[in-house]
Amino acid sequence: AHYRIPAFLLIPAEGQPPFPGIVALHDHGGFFYFGKEKLVDVENPHPALKPFKERYYGGRSYADDLARRGFVVLVADAFYWGERRLQYELPPPDLQSQLAVLDPGQVEYVAAVNRFLGAAASTLNTWLSFCGTSWMGIVNYDDRRSVDLLESLPQVDGRRIGCLGLSGGGYRATYLAGMDSRIRAAVIVGWMTSLPTTLDIPRSVHTALFDAFGVHAYLDHPDIASLAAPHCAMFVQNCARDRLFTRAGMEQATDKIRKVYADLKHPEHFDAKFYDNGHEFNRGMQEEAFEWLKKWLR
């Protein structure tokens, strides 16, 4: 009750409501300055957004494309991103000195803020745990409230709500689908692995991650996804050349989820595919994701 969440709501200009609804979940990317703007075509975009979208989304604002295809799409700023990023009336001296010689309209300004917030994320995790909560707890709570909002709209059919996201957005999609039975279709892009296998990667790739600490004594990451079975039609898109995960870890995870859906007599509600590219959600992947959502929600 003590804060409000900035979001974009995209409603189809054509077609007859009620429409299916989508919670589009923006990525982590180490890019905290913007959140919802990563997925939506905004007026006068900051010059830092264009190369980011080109690298990870094929230059596309895919939330707009989903709306054009007949989905009501909600894109909110996750906690610690965009308008909800850590901001100061008086910045700490090290950040202040970096920003003093830069203009907010510069790419370098955004990069400096991103570096500072990335370094502060470990402290954030500690502070939140001292307060009896977690970063993942806040993010997932807000994502489920996004479903509440879509369900309340007269333009949305509350029986046809889905979610999708890349990277940290795919991570969020796993928890949203697993935690909320109203999600009837989900696309998880570039974030599905058995967690212990990431320890084999000889570099730090998942530090200061928003996570549900403690749950992994009982559940691996694919187990969170399988909580959605069998009612949620789930599509996992793995990037074969993704340096954030091992191939074995991605295969173990998808095999585990597939077995759960098969055991529950709905193998058709799950699919997984490897794409021969790095960590991204390119246009070809997007088209297949859109078709999955259309199949199960239209």
N, C-alpha and C positions, 0 to 999 in steps of 0.2 A: 504493500500500500504506500510505501514511502518513495517510490520512484515510478516513472513512466518509461516505456521502451520505444525509441524511435524506430519506425519501420516504413517500408514502402508496400502499398497494397495495389496490385495490378489486376484490373478487371477487364475481361474481353469486351471489345467494342462491338463485336458481332456475335450472333447466336442467341439462343434462348436460355435464360437461367431456369433452374439452378445449375451451376457448373460444378465440375469436380474441383477440389481445392488442393493446392500444393504449398507445403512449407519448404521454401528454398533456403538452404543453410550455407552461408558463406564459409570460406576456408579460414585456416589459421595463417599459413604462409609466412609467418614472421612479419606480417604486414598489418599493423594494428591501427594505423592512422585512419583507414577506411574499413568498413564492414559491408553493409548492405549495398554500397555503391559498386562493389566488385561484380555484382550480378545484375545490375539494373543500368539502363541507358539514361544517364543524367545529363542535364543541361550544363554546358561549360565544364566538362570534366577536368579534374586536376591532371596535369601532364604526367604525374606518376602512375595514374590508372591505366593509361593506354598500353605501355609495355608490359604491365602486370597481366592485363587481360589477354594480350597477344601470347604471352608465354604459357599461361595456364588454361585459357578458355578459347583459344583460337580466335581471339579478338572479338568474341561474341558476348553480349549481355544476355545470357540464356534465359533469365526470368522473363524478359520481354517476349522472347520467342515462345515460351510456354503460354503466356497470356494470349498471344496471337492465335494459338492453336486450341483455345477454348478452355483454359484453366485459370481459375482465380489464384493468384500467386502472392504469398506473403513473404517478405524478406525483411528480417529484423536485425538490428545490431546486437550481436552477442556481447555479453559482459566482457569488457576490456578491449573492445574494438569500436572503431568509428566514434560516434558521439558519446559512447560509454567508455572510451579509453581513459586511462589515468591522466587527469589534467590538473594543472596547478595555477593558482593565482600568482604564486611566486615560485618558479621552477627551482629545483636544486641547482647549486652553483655549477656542477659539471654540465648539466643540460643547458642551463642558461648561457654558459660560455659558448657552447656549440651553436645554439640558435641565434645568438646575438649578431652573427655575421651573415645570417641567411634570411631569406624572405619566405613566408608560408606558401607562396606560389611556386617555389622551386622544388624540383625533385629531390635535391640534396636535403632540404628541410624535412621532408617526409621521411627520408632514409634515416636521418639523425634521430627523429622521434621513434621510429621503429626499432632502431638499435637500443635506445634507452629503455623502451618498454619491454623488449625482449630480455634484456639483462635484469630487469626488475621483476620478471615473472616468478622467479624462485622465491623471492621475498613475498610476493602476493600469495603464493601457495601456503607459505608458513603462516602469514597473518590470518588467512581464512581458516586454517585448521585451528589456530588459537581461538577463533570466534565460534568454533563448533560447526563449521560448514566446509564446503569445498568449491573450487572453481567449477568442476563438472556439475556439482549439485545445483549451482546457480544457473549455469548454461542450460542444463536439461530441464530444470523447472520452467525457465522462460520459454524454451522450445515447446513444452507441453501447453503452456498458456497460449502459444501461437495457434495450436490446434483448437483451443477453446474459442479464440477469436474467429477463426474460419468457420467453425461449427455454428457460431451465432449469427452469421451473415445470411440475409435472405437470398443472396446471389450464389450461395454455396450449398451443395448437397452434402450434408454432414456424414452420409454413409459412404462418400467417395473422397477421402482425403489421403494424400500421399506426401512423401518427402524425398528429397535428394540433396546430395552435396558432394563436393570434392575435398579430399584431404581431411583437414579438420572438420569440414562440413560433412564428409562421409563418416567420420568418427562420431559426430553429433547425430547423424542419421541412424547409426547403429543403436545408439542409446534411445533415441526418440521412438524408433520402431519397437525396440525391445520393451520399453517402459509404457507405451501408450497403445492400447488395443484398438484405438480409433484409426490408426494408420493402416490403411488397406493395401498400400503399395509403397515400396521403398527402393531407391537406387543408391547404393553405397559405392562411391568412386574413390579409388586410391587410398583406402584405409581399412584393409581387412587382413589380419595376420594373427597367427598364434604368438602371443606376446613373448614367451621365453626365447623364441628364435631371434628376436631383435638383439639379444645380448651377444650374438655371434657377429654383429656388424662392427668392424674395427674403428668406428668413429661415433661420436655422440650425435644421434639423430632425433632423439625424443626427450630432450631435457626440458624441464619446466613445462611439462604438458599438463593441460587440464584433465584430470583423471579422477576416477572414483576410488581413491586409495582405500585399501582394505578389502574391496570386493574380489580382488584377484586371488585371495586365499581360497576362494570358492569357485570363481568363474573366470575362464579365459575370455579374451575379447570375442571370439566367435560364439561363445555361450550367451553373451549379451544379445547378439543378433538372433540367435535361435529361440529366444523368449518370444519372438514375434510369430513363430510358427504355430499352426499352419495358416492362420487367417490372413497374414500379410504376404502379398506376393513380392518377393525380394530378389533383386538383381544386383550382383556384386561385379563391378568392373575393376579388374586388376591391371596395373601397368607393369608389363613384363620387365621393363628396364628401370623400374623404380628403385632408387638407391636407399629409400627409407625402410625397405623390408627385404627379407630373403625370399627367394622363389619357394623354398620349402615351407616357410612360414605362411605364405599366402595360400599355397596348395593345401596345407594341413587345415587351415581355417575354413576354406570353402568346402572341403570334403566333409568336415565335421557338421557344418550347417546343412549341407545336402542330405546327409544321413538322417538328421532330425526330421526334415520335411518328408523324407521317404518313410521313416518309421511312423509318422503321423498320417500316412496315406495321401499326402498331397505333394508328390514330387514335382508336379507341374508349377507349383507356386514358388519354386526357387530356380535360379539360374546364375551361372558365374562364367566369366569370360576373361581371357588374358589378351591384352592389346600390346602390340610391339612398339611401345613408346615409353618415354619416361613419365615422370610424375605430372600428369596433366589430364584435363577433361576436354579433349579436342572436339572439333565439330562432328567427326564421325561417331565418336563415343556419345556425344550429346544426342544425335539422331536416334541411336539405338536405345538410349535411356528414355527419350520422349515416346518412342514406340511402346516400350514396356509400360510406361505410365498410362498411355492411351489404351492399351490392351486391357488393363485391369481396373481402370477407373472410368472409362467412357462407355 
